[in-house]
Amino acid sequence: MIMDSDHLKEAGKQAMRAARKINRLRSLGIVTAGAAVLVAGITAYKKQDSLYRTFVMPAVRLLPAETSHQLALLACKYRVYPRSQYEDNANLQTKFFGRMLKNPIGIAAGFDKNAEAVDGLQDMGFGFVEVGTVTPAAQEGNPKPRVFRLVEDRAIINRYGFNSEGHQAVLQRLRLLRSKEDFNGVVGVNLGRNKETMSPMADYVQGVRVFGPVADYLVINVSSPNTKGLRDMQTKSKLTELLEHVNEARTRLERNKNVPILLKLSPDLSLSDMKDIVSVINRKKSRVDGLIVTNTTVSRDNINASNKTAKEVGGLSGEPLRARSTEMIAQMYVLTDGKIPIIGVGGVASGYDAYEKIEAGASYVQVYTALVYEGPGLVDQIKAELSSLITSLGHANVQDVVGTNAKFYLPKK
Ligand SMILES: Cc1cc2nc3c(=O)[nH]c(=O)nc-3n(C[C@H](O)[C@H](O)[C@H](O)COP(=O)(O)O)c2cc1C
């Protein structure tokens, strides 16, 4: 049995490596803007995922990264993308804080910061959508340019710095969404603080008050590297105080009093930082219901040495983050005895990558950067691959895989 599973895993790994190579070659193809427009028109007729991947995505990459992001958001909002062709297999169904998800794959925070395209993202096949980061007052974020592609590394560096339309604008959109009879999606709201604020803690508390009643879960984001001092809130004393305030604010909610609160962590934490965090979240007064592992990294390990863009300041995401994120999922899973659900995120670009995160200890998986390179068809691809891996490795359901191989991903001593 162990041999069988090892062989299957090795075969899966080889298939994934080959797929990545092909995609890299494709992205080097020269695509004219005219062809791009033509193909974009054709893809509006849906069901054209291969054209999308081969032509549209490389063409979109000729535009500045932030412009592409805005276009992608519009495409999601107005559903100008190939329709999802994959009917979620029953083995992907999973419980999510008292709700049921059709599949455990979500869109990570930062793609739809202002909740403009939630139902479009759900129709693309995501099992859940996280919007934000949202700050109390609207703010511009850092000056442009502030997003950079590292194509060869399948990575992105961003220093958006929490550009946000602010609580009220996002709240109005979420209320409208909830008022639609046909909307039954799972939506999380990722909370941040303003750059200029009298009290960072009060910003998060306000986030709980404003979004508690309309969110399926809330995320305390103290791990983005682009707001000065933000990550210091992960230290033991500050985190304890913050989470106590946040928990207290939740008890005072009139509606949705049990809205789950998740904490999003940085991949740059040391083992001793992680142990401190676990001691904080194990206390009743400062507990959290789940963890999101991980945000972007300030490390530049695993990047092509010749890549000059790597020098840009900001958080790195995508393939170079993948292994560290999986390692940290395993570390947090072991440190919390598997008792706190984890959303695993960082460099997922295939069903195999998602499976790794889940066997390391994640109950759910989010995606962002790979979507930028592969396009919307990636969601179906990840789900189909994940579903067949679950079956071929002898499991009945994705929930049975969670943490089954956590020790394998722990750092080697
Ligand atoms: C352009 C960009 C903007 C992001 N903005 C946010 C954000 O506002 N809040 C947040 O918690 N994470 C943000 N992230 C981090 C992602 O949610 C995710 O944790 C990280 O990118 C790792 O996943 P990936 O490798 O699949 O992209 C952002 C990532 C990118 C690439």
The ligand as a Tripos MOL2 file, in Angstrom:
@<TRIPOS>MOLECULE
LIG
   31    33     1     0     0
SMALL
NO_CHARGES

@<TRIPOS>ATOM
      1 C1         -1.3700   41.1620   -5.9020 C.3       1 LIG1
      2 C2         -1.6320   40.5370   -4.5640 C.ar      1 LIG1
      3 C3         -2.3540   41.2410   -3.5920 C.ar      1 LIG1
      4 C4         -2.5940   40.6640   -2.3540 C.ar      1 LIG1
      5 N1         -3.3360   41.3400   -1.4330 N.ar      1 LIG1
      6 C5         -3.6290   40.7620   -0.2430 C.ar      1 LIG1
      7 C6         -4.4510   41.4190    0.7060 C.ar      1 LIG1
      8 O1         -4.9770   42.5030    0.4720 O.2       1 LIG1
      9 N2         -4.6730   40.7950    1.9040 N.ar      1 LIG1
     10 C7         -4.1520   39.5610    2.1970 C.ar      1 LIG1
     11 O2         -4.3960   39.0250    3.2950 O.2       1 LIG1
     12 N3         -3.3830   38.9060    1.2940 N.ar      1 LIG1
     13 C8         -3.1210   39.4600    0.1000 C.ar      1 LIG1
     14 N4         -2.3580   38.7900   -0.8090 N.ar      1 LIG1
     15 C9         -1.7830   37.4860   -0.4370 C.3       1 LIG1
     16 C10        -2.6250   36.3100   -0.9330 C.3       1 LIG1
     17 O3         -3.8990   36.3200   -0.3490 O.3       1 LIG1
     18 C11        -1.9230   34.9640   -0.6220 C.3       1 LIG1
     19 O4         -1.8340   34.8210    0.7760 O.3       1 LIG1
     20 C12        -0.5130   34.8890   -1.2120 C.3       1 LIG1
     21 O5         -0.4560   35.5310   -2.4560 O.3       1 LIG1
     22 C13        -0.0460   33.4480   -1.4080 C.3       1 LIG1
     23 O6         -0.8530   32.7530   -2.3180 O.3       1 LIG1
     24 P1         -0.4770   32.5590   -3.8880 P.3       1 LIG1
     25 O7          0.9440   32.1060   -3.9350 O.co2     1 LIG1
     26 O8         -1.4700   31.5510   -4.3960 O.co2     1 LIG1
     27 O9         -0.6490   33.8880   -4.5090 O.co2     1 LIG1
     28 C14        -2.1040   39.3510   -2.0630 C.ar      1 LIG1
     29 C15        -1.3900   38.6660   -3.0430 C.ar      1 LIG1
     30 C16        -1.1570   39.2290   -4.2760 C.ar      1 LIG1
     31 C17        -0.3950   38.4450   -5.3160 C.3       1 LIG1
@<TRIPOS>BOND
     1     1     2 1
     2     2     3 ar
     3     2    30 ar
     4     3     4 ar
     5     4     5 ar
     6     4    28 ar
     7     5     6 ar
     8     6     7 ar
     9     6    13 1
    10     7     8 2
    11     7     9 ar
    12     9    10 ar
    13    10    11 2
    14    10    12 ar
    15    12    13 ar
    16    13    14 ar
    17    14    15 1
    18    14    28 ar
    19    15    16 1
    20    16    17 1
    21    16    18 1
    22    18    19 1
    23    18    20 1
    24    20    21 1
    25    20    22 1
    26    22    23 1
    27    23    24 1
    28    24    25 2
    29    24    26 1
    30    24    27 1
    31    28    29 ar
    32    29    30 ar
    33    30    31 1
@<TRIPOS>SUBSTRUCTURE
     1 LIG1         1 GROUP 0 **** ****
